[in-house]
Amino acid sequence: MQETGKTTGKYDTWVRLHTGWSPRQVGWALWQPGYVAHPWPRDELRPSFTFYICEELRTGRRGITARAIVTKTVGTIKVSTPEEAYGVIAEHLFDDDLTIMPEDWRANRYNGHKSSAPWPQQLTAWRAETEEVGPYVLPDLASFPRTGWLRTSAIAL
């Protein structure tokens, strides 16, 4: 499972922690202006970028369950309200085959938490095609940074 380019002399693999939103082919992050998300695939997050999805398994452990290839992105932009964030994602990433209804967007635990934070916020979003793999349970998956992105050279499947 070694992917992406050589930035540190070793192959690095990006893994995204999936916390239960649906559909998992769409991902997004909201944060306060001035916050610098790290680690984050800032330069890599564009069409054809490959990452792996990590989920909580029935056993209570985390495992890699899917390979994802980004097909569309919304670069980091400023949004003034949760409704504007949803509108941008809907306009750029949703279609007849993949969507999240506005009421489901509002009911999402992450979005509810972010809604109560000060606005405006920064938004980054992406859509990916996914392929089921594993699950692969690996020690590196026990702890993720606050960003939900883990970059590691230790994972090689």
Buried (B, 14 or more C-beta within 10 A) or exposed (E): BEBBEEEEEEBBBBBBBBBEBEEBBBBBBBBEEEEEBEBBBEEBBEEEBBBBBBBBBEEEEBBBBBBBEBBBBBEBBEBEEBEBBBBBBBEBBBEEEEBBEEEEBEEBEBBEEBBEEEBBBBBBBBBBEBEEBBBBBBEBBEEBEEBBBBBBBEBEE
